[in-house]
């Protein structure tokens, strides 16, 4: 049994690694710049005189100047690490011109000459050449920049040599434009963004919220308690109801009660959770259709004082948990009860049941002592799977009923473009789901020794 557990735990690492790599690269596909978002949070606007200096300070502090991953596969003319370019516009121009097949070495020469020209223009106290500076900052097309330099040449400006050098670098870059290329493999080692980010995640540091500056781990730790509560509560209630109903309808399958319950569970299973939630809110949380249907309180604001224990908060708001649990339990009961019914029908036709009847055992004793243990064995896998899927199912319910769980937090974070929180939730939910499924497999192997014995033989 111990080798089986160790083998299962060992498989956790590659699975978690794949999840983290996927989440990391998805986070890099979102629009915007993390350093810019942090500056906005601090109140530094792009037009501020210290914007570039503060931007580069945060850019270096967050490690955004490092390459993304351990290795990179790039066209041979690309920059080995374009993220090492600190100036935001220089980095944008490098990425843009590389995509247009200009060589990175020539691009760097152009950017250096451009920076010399910008620096000299900014030193000019007469402010006569602000139009030149404007063109340099906003014109990104290479051929238009060359033509723009030609329009400045006849003018006897103080920056004639600088303009000439800039045009020469542009022309050289344009002439040596790449027509074909081959891939190159660049090894970056451990000094990359993913490596440092993964270490921070394992330490519990998921970054800061762009919305309010609070640690992401702190926001998630408060929200995940509600999501786990809903998932565990709904799964427990579903098992308590579906096990006896499934056993009865499977063992006494010809009775009208069994047939009626099967029809009821089928109808209940076909109702989407969000639609059932809408119906319950509409008809049972107000007296619009009569005071007799006003049974439950309407979804409202959850007040959670600072420092108050989780259980006290649950007790205070227990009346608002009834409808969310009903919505989550409905589908689970229908599915689990159907599986138990089918397994019970299969077991009652086995030979050992005929032998038990021949021994004179009562039907109740046969059902409880012989059929139930065999039916509950596959239920371990079902319960673990429903508990894991309940985490995802709770997300929609939390939004509808305004429960301060992971679903509500993710919904608010997506609306506020707080992507650190969104991807933090993705990682946490993925890891928790993987752990639940692994624990389920271990329990199933413990209950059914044939599983790990078969793996040892193979």
C-alpha positions as CSV (number, residue, x, y, z in Angstrom):
1,X,0.0,0.0,0.0
2,X,2.8,2.4,0.9
3,X,4.5,2.1,-2.6
4,X,1.1,2.8,-4.2
5,X,0.7,5.9,-2.1
6,X,4.2,7.1,-2.9
7,X,3.7,6.5,-6.6
8,X,0.5,8.5,-6.6
9,X,2.1,11.4,-4.6
10,X,5.0,11.3,-7.0
11,X,2.7,11.8,-10.0
12,X,1.4,15.0,-8.3
13,X,4.5,17.0,-9.2
14,X,4.4,16.7,-13.0
15,X,0.6,17.4,-12.9
16,X,1.0,20.5,-10.8
17,X,4.0,21.6,-12.9
18,X,1.9,21.4,-16.1
19,X,-0.9,23.4,-14.4
20,X,1.5,26.1,-13.2
21,X,3.2,26.4,-16.7
22,X,-0.2,26.7,-18.3
23,X,-1.4,29.3,-15.8
24,X,1.9,31.3,-16.1
25,X,1.8,31.6,-19.9
26,X,-1.9,32.4,-19.9
27,X,-1.1,35.2,-17.5
28,X,1.4,36.6,-20.0
29,X,-1.2,36.7,-22.8
30,X,-3.5,39.2,-21.1
31,X,-3.3,42.8,-22.3
32,X,-1.5,45.4,-20.3
33,X,1.8,45.6,-18.4
34,X,2.1,44.5,-14.8
35,X,4.6,47.3,-13.9
36,X,2.2,49.9,-15.4
37,X,-0.7,48.5,-13.4
38,X,1.4,48.8,-10.2
39,X,2.2,52.4,-11.0
40,X,-1.4,53.2,-11.5
41,X,-2.2,51.6,-8.1
42,X,0.4,53.9,-6.6
43,X,-1.1,56.9,-8.3
44,X,1.7,57.6,-10.7
45,X,0.3,58.7,-14.1
46,X,2.0,58.3,-17.5
47,X,2.3,62.0,-17.9
48,X,4.3,62.4,-14.6
49,X,8.0,63.5,-15.0
50,X,9.2,60.5,-12.9
51,X,7.1,57.9,-14.6
52,X,9.9,56.2,-16.6
53,X,12.2,56.1,-13.6
54,X,9.5,54.6,-11.3
55,X,8.4,52.2,-14.1
56,X,11.9,50.8,-14.5
57,X,12.3,50.5,-10.7
58,X,9.1,48.4,-10.4
59,X,10.0,46.5,-13.6
60,X,13.3,45.4,-12.1
61,X,11.9,44.8,-8.6
62,X,9.2,42.4,-10.1
63,X,11.9,40.6,-12.1
64,X,10.1,41.4,-15.4
65,X,13.5,42.0,-17.1
66,X,14.2,38.2,-16.9
67,X,13.3,35.8,-19.7
68,X,10.0,34.0,-19.4
69,X,11.1,30.4,-19.2
70,X,14.1,28.1,-18.9
71,X,14.5,27.9,-22.6
72,X,13.4,29.9,-25.6
73,X,13.0,28.8,-29.3
74,X,13.3,31.9,-31.4
75,X,14.2,32.9,-35.0
76,X,17.9,33.5,-35.3
77,X,17.6,37.2,-35.7
78,X,15.5,37.8,-32.6
79,X,16.8,39.3,-29.4
80,X,17.8,36.6,-26.9
81,X,15.7,38.3,-24.1
82,X,13.6,41.2,-25.3
83,X,12.4,41.7,-21.7
84,X,15.8,43.0,-20.7
85,X,15.1,46.2,-22.5
86,X,13.9,48.5,-19.7
87,X,12.4,51.3,-21.7
88,X,8.8,50.4,-22.5
89,X,8.8,52.1,-25.9
90,X,12.1,50.6,-26.9
91,X,10.9,47.2,-26.0
92,X,7.7,47.7,-27.9
93,X,9.6,48.9,-31.0
94,X,12.0,45.9,-30.8
95,X,9.1,43.5,-30.6
96,X,7.3,45.2,-33.5
97,X,10.3,45.5,-35.8
98,X,11.4,41.9,-35.1
99,X,7.9,40.7,-36.2
100,X,8.6,42.7,-39.4
101,X,11.8,40.7,-39.8
102,X,14.3,43.3,-39.0
103,X,17.5,42.0,-37.3
104,X,17.7,42.7,-33.5
105,X,21.3,43.9,-33.7
106,X,20.3,46.6,-36.2
107,X,17.3,47.5,-34.1
108,X,19.5,48.1,-31.1
109,X,21.7,50.4,-33.2
110,X,18.6,52.4,-34.3
111,X,17.3,52.6,-30.8
112,X,20.7,53.9,-29.5
113,X,20.8,56.6,-32.2
114,X,17.2,57.4,-31.5
115,X,18.0,57.8,-27.8
116,X,20.9,60.1,-28.5
117,X,18.7,62.3,-30.7
118,X,15.9,62.4,-28.1
119,X,18.4,63.3,-25.3
120,X,19.8,66.2,-27.3
121,X,16.4,67.5,-28.2
122,X,15.3,67.4,-24.5
123,X,18.4,69.4,-23.6
124,X,17.3,72.2,-25.9
125,X,15.9,75.0,-23.8
126,X,14.3,76.9,-26.7
127,X,11.7,74.1,-27.1
128,X,11.9,74.7,-30.9
129,X,12.1,71.1,-31.8
130,X,9.2,69.5,-29.8
131,X,7.7,68.4,-33.2
132,X,10.8,66.3,-33.8
133,X,10.5,64.7,-30.4
134,X,6.8,64.0,-31.0
135,X,7.6,62.2,-34.3
136,X,10.4,60.2,-32.7
137,X,8.1,59.0,-29.9
138,X,5.0,58.0,-31.9
139,X,6.2,57.1,-35.4
140,X,7.0,53.4,-35.6
141,X,7.1,52.7,-39.3
142,X,10.7,52.3,-40.6
143,X,10.2,53.7,-44.1
144,X,8.2,56.6,-42.9
145,X,10.9,57.4,-40.3
146,X,13.5,57.5,-43.1
147,X,11.3,59.9,-45.2
148,X,10.8,62.0,-42.1
149,X,14.6,62.3,-41.6
150,X,14.9,63.4,-45.3
151,X,12.4,66.3,-44.6
152,X,14.7,67.5,-41.7
153,X,17.9,67.4,-43.6
154,X,17.5,70.7,-45.6
155,X,16.8,72.5,-42.3
156,X,19.9,74.0,-40.6
157,X,19.1,72.4,-37.2
158,X,21.4,72.0,-34.3
159,X,20.8,68.3,-34.5
160,X,21.7,67.7,-38.2
161,X,24.4,65.2,-37.4
162,X,22.2,63.3,-35.0
163,X,19.4,63.1,-37.5
164,X,21.9,61.9,-40.1
165,X,23.2,59.1,-37.9
166,X,19.7,58.1,-37.0
167,X,18.7,57.9,-40.7
168,X,21.9,56.0,-41.5
169,X,21.1,53.4,-38.8
170,X,17.5,53.2,-40.1
171,X,18.6,52.7,-43.7
172,X,21.1,50.0,-42.7
173,X,18.4,48.1,-40.8
174,X,16.0,48.4,-43.7
175,X,18.6,47.2,-46.2
176,X,19.6,44.2,-44.1
177,X,16.0,43.0,-43.6
178,X,15.9,39.3,-43.0
179,X,14.4,37.3,-45.9
180,X,14.8,33.8,-44.4
181,X,15.5,32.5,-40.9
182,X,16.2,29.4,-38.9
183,X,15.3,28.6,-35.2
184,X,17.8,29.0,-32.4
185,X,17.6,27.5,-28.9
186,X,18.5,29.8,-26.0
187,X,19.1,28.4,-22.6
188,X,18.3,30.9,-19.8
189,X,18.8,28.7,-16.7
190,X,17.1,29.3,-13.4
191,X,17.2,33.1,-13.8
192,X,13.8,33.4,-15.5
193,X,10.4,34.7,-14.6
194,X,8.6,31.3,-14.3
195,X,11.2,29.9,-11.9
196,X,11.0,32.8,-9.5
197,X,7.2,32.9,-9.8
198,X,6.9,29.2,-9.1
199,X,9.1,29.5,-6.0
200,X,7.0,32.4,-4.7
201,X,3.8,30.3,-5.3
202,X,5.1,27.4,-3.3
203,X,6.0,29.8,-0.5
204,X,2.4,31.0,-0.6
205,X,3.2,34.4,-2.3
206,X,0.8,34.9,-5.2
207,X,1.6,38.5,-5.7
208,X,-0.5,41.6,-5.0
209,X,-4.0,42.5,-6.0
210,X,-3.9,45.3,-8.6
211,X,-7.3,46.5,-7.4
212,X,-6.5,47.2,-3.8
213,X,-2.9,46.3,-3.2
214,X,-3.7,43.4,-0.8
215,X,-1.8,40.1,-1.0
216,X,-3.6,37.7,-3.3
217,X,-3.0,34.8,-0.9
218,X,-4.8,36.7,1.9
219,X,-7.9,37.3,-0.3
220,X,-8.0,33.7,-1.5
221,X,-7.6,32.3,2.0
222,X,-10.7,34.1,3.1
223,X,-12.7,33.1,0.0
224,X,-11.8,29.5,-0.2
225,X,-13.3,28.6,3.1
226,X,-16.8,29.5,1.8
227,X,-16.2,27.5,-1.4
228,X,-15.0,24.4,0.5
229,X,-17.9,24.7,2.9
230,X,-20.4,24.7,0.1
231,X,-18.7,21.8,-1.7
232,X,-18.3,19.6,1.5
233,X,-21.8,20.5,2.7
234,X,-23.5,19.8,-0.6
235,X,-21.6,16.5,-1.2
236,X,-22.4,15.3,2.4
237,X,-26.1,16.0,2.1
238,X,-26.3,14.5,-1.4
239,X,-24.7,11.3,-0.1
240,X,-27.1,11.1,2.9
241,X,-30.1,11.4,0.6
242,X,-29.0,9.5,-2.5
243,X,-27.7,6.4,-0.7
244,X,-31.0,5.2,0.9
245,X,-33.1,6.4,-2.1
246,X,-30.8,4.7,-4.6
247,X,-30.7,1.4,-2.6
248,X,-34.5,1.3,-2.2
249,X,-35.3,2.1,-5.9
250,X,-32.6,-0.4,-7.0
251,X,-33.6,-3.2,-4.7
252,X,-37.4,-2.7,-5.1
253,X,-37.3,-1.5,-8.7
254,X,-40.8,-2.7,-9.6
255,X,-42.6,-0.6,-7.0
256,X,-44.3,2.7,-7.9
257,X,-42.2,4.5,-5.4
258,X,-39.0,3.5,-7.1
259,X,-40.4,4.4,-10.5
260,X,-41.6,7.7,-9.3
261,X,-38.3,8.6,-7.6
262,X,-36.4,7.6,-10.8
263,X,-38.6,10.0,-12.8
264,X,-38.2,12.8,-10.2
265,X,-34.4,12.4,-10.2
266,X,-34.3,12.5,-14.0
267,X,-36.3,15.7,-14.1
268,X,-34.1,17.2,-11.3
269,X,-30.9,16.2,-13.1
270,X,-32.0,17.9,-16.3
271,X,-32.5,21.3,-14.6
272,X,-29.4,23.5,-14.9
273,X,-28.2,24.8,-11.5
274,X,-28.2,28.4,-12.5
275,X,-31.8,28.2,-13.8
276,X,-33.0,26.4,-10.6
277,X,-31.3,29.1,-8.5
278,X,-33.1,31.8,-10.5
279,X,-36.5,30.0,-10.0
280,X,-35.9,29.6,-6.3
281,X,-34.9,33.3,-5.9
282,X,-37.9,34.5,-7.9
283,X,-40.6,32.4,-6.2
284,X,-39.3,31.7,-2.6
285,X,-37.6,34.9,-1.5
286,X,-40.4,37.4,-1.8
287,X,-44.1,37.8,-1.3
288,X,-44.8,38.8,-4.9
289,X,-46.7,35.5,-5.4
290,X,-48.1,35.2,-2.0
291,X,-46.8,35.4,1.6
292,X,-47.0,31.6,1.9
293,X,-44.1,31.1,-0.6
294,X,-41.9,33.7,1.1
295,X,-39.9,31.0,2.8
296,X,-36.2,32.0,2.4
297,X,-34.4,35.4,2.7
298,X,-33.3,37.1,-0.5
299,X,-29.6,37.0,-1.4
300,X,-28.1,40.0,0.3
301,X,-24.8,41.4,1.5
302,X,-22.7,39.1,3.6
303,X,-21.2,41.1,6.5
304,X,-18.0,39.5,7.9
305,X,-16.4,41.6,10.7
306,X,-12.6,41.6,10.9
307,X,-11.4,39.0,13.3
308,X,-14.7,37.1,13.5
309,X,-14.4,33.3,13.4
310,X,-15.5,31.4,10.4
311,X,-18.1,29.3,12.3
312,X,-19.7,32.3,14.0
313,X,-20.0,33.9,10.5
314,X,-21.6,30.7,9.2
315,X,-24.1,30.6,12.1
316,X,-25.0,34.3,11.5
317,X,-25.6,33.7,7.8
318,X,-26.9,30.1,7.9
319,X,-30.3,31.2,6.6
320,X,-28.7,32.5,3.4
321,X,-26.9,29.1,2.8
322,X,-30.1,27.1,2.4
323,X,-30.9,28.0,-1.2
324,X,-27.3,27.7,-2.5
325,X,-27.0,24.2,-0.9
326,X,-30.3,23.1,-2.5
327,X,-29.1,24.2,-5.9
328,X,-25.8,22.4,-5.6
329,X,-27.3,19.3,-4.0
330,X,-30.1,18.8,-6.6
331,X,-27.9,17.6,-9.5
332,X,-25.6,15.6,-7.2
333,X,-28.5,13.7,-5.7
334,X,-29.9,12.8,-9.1
335,X,-26.6,11.6,-10.4
336,X,-25.4,9.7,-7.4
337,X,-28.8,8.1,-6.7
338,X,-29.0,6.8,-10.3
339,X,-25.6,5.3,-10.1
340,X,-26.4,3.6,-6.7
341,X,-29.7,2.3,-8.2
342,X,-28.0,0.7,-11.2
343,X,-25.3,-0.9,-9.0
344,X,-27.9,-2.2,-6.6
345,X,-29.9,-3.8,-9.5
346,X,-26.7,-5.4,-10.7
347,X,-25.7,-6.7,-7.3
348,X,-29.1,-8.2,-6.4
349,X,-28.9,-10.6,-9.3
350,X,-25.5,-12.0,-8.3
351,X,-25.1,-15.5,-7.0
352,X,-24.1,-14.6,-3.5
353,X,-27.5,-12.9,-3.0
354,X,-29.3,-16.1,-4.0
355,X,-27.1,-17.9,-1.5
356,X,-28.0,-15.4,1.2
357,X,-31.7,-15.9,0.6
358,X,-31.2,-19.7,0.7
359,X,-29.7,-19.3,4.1
360,X,-32.9,-17.6,5.3
361,X,-31.6,-14.0,5.6
362,X,-34.2,-11.3,5.6
363,X,-34.4,-8.8,2.7
364,X,-33.3,-6.0,5.0
365,X,-30.3,-7.9,6.2
366,X,-29.3,-8.8,2.6
367,X,-29.6,-5.2,1.6
368,X,-27.6,-3.7,4.5
369,X,-25.0,-6.4,5.1
370,X,-24.3,-7.7,1.6
371,X,-25.4,-5.3,-1.1
372,X,-24.6,-2.0,0.6
373,X,-20.8,-2.7,1.1
374,X,-20.4,-3.6,-2.6
375,X,-22.4,-0.6,-3.7
376,X,-20.4,1.8,-1.5
377,X,-17.1,0.8,-2.9
378,X,-17.4,2.6,-6.3
379,X,-19.1,5.4,-4.3
380,X,-15.7,6.5,-3.0
381,X,-14.6,7.5,-6.4
382,X,-18.0,9.2,-7.2
383,X,-17.9,11.2,-3.9
384,X,-14.4,12.3,-4.5
385,X,-15.2,13.4,-8.0
386,X,-18.3,15.2,-7.0
387,X,-16.4,17.0,-4.2
388,X,-13.8,18.2,-6.7
389,X,-16.4,19.2,-9.3
390,X,-18.3,20.9,-6.5
391,X,-15.5,23.5,-6.2
392,X,-16.1,24.5,-9.8
393,X,-19.9,24.3,-9.5
394,X,-19.9,26.5,-6.5
395,X,-18.4,29.3,-8.6
396,X,-21.7,30.0,-10.4
397,X,-23.8,29.6,-7.3
398,X,-21.6,32.0,-5.4
399,X,-22.1,34.7,-8.0
400,X,-25.9,34.3,-8.1
401,X,-26.3,34.3,-4.3
402,X,-23.5,36.8,-3.7
403,X,-21.5,34.4,-1.4
404,X,-18.0,35.7,-0.6
405,X,-16.3,32.6,-2.0
406,X,-13.9,31.9,-4.8
407,X,-16.5,32.3,-7.5
408,X,-17.6,35.7,-6.3
409,X,-13.9,36.8,-6.0
410,X,-13.0,35.5,-9.4
411,X,-16.1,37.2,-11.0
412,X,-15.2,40.6,-9.3
413,X,-11.5,40.2,-10.3
414,X,-12.3,39.5,-13.9
415,X,-14.6,42.6,-14.1
416,X,-11.9,44.7,-12.4
417,X,-9.1,43.2,-14.6
418,X,-7.3,42.0,-11.4
419,X,-5.5,39.2,-13.2
420,X,-3.1,38.3,-10.3
421,X,-6.2,37.2,-8.3
422,X,-7.8,35.4,-11.2
423,X,-4.7,33.3,-12.0
424,X,-4.1,32.8,-8.2
425,X,-7.6,31.3,-7.9
426,X,-6.9,29.1,-11.0
427,X,-3.8,27.7,-9.5
428,X,-5.3,27.1,-6.0
429,X,-8.4,25.4,-7.4
430,X,-6.4,23.2,-9.7
431,X,-4.1,22.1,-6.9
432,X,-6.9,21.5,-4.5
433,X,-8.8,19.5,-7.2
434,X,-5.7,17.4,-7.9
435,X,-5.3,16.7,-4.2
436,X,-8.9,15.6,-3.8
437,X,-8.7,13.2,-6.7
438,X,-5.4,11.8,-5.5
439,X,-6.8,11.2,-2.0
440,X,-9.9,9.6,-3.5
441,X,-7.7,7.1,-5.5
442,X,-5.7,6.3,-2.3
443,X,-8.9,5.6,-0.3
444,X,-10.3,3.5,-3.1
445,X,-7.1,1.4,-3.2
446,X,-7.3,1.1,0.6
447,X,-10.9,-0.1,0.4
448,X,-10.2,-2.4,-2.6
449,X,-6.8,-4.1,-2.2
450,X,-7.0,-5.5,-5.7
451,X,-6.1,-2.1,-7.1
452,X,-2.6,-1.6,-5.6
453,X,-1.9,-5.4,-5.7
454,X,-2.6,-5.3,-9.5
455,X,-0.2,-2.3,-9.9
456,X,2.5,-4.1,-7.9
457,X,2.2,-7.2,-10.1
458,X,2.4,-5.0,-13.3
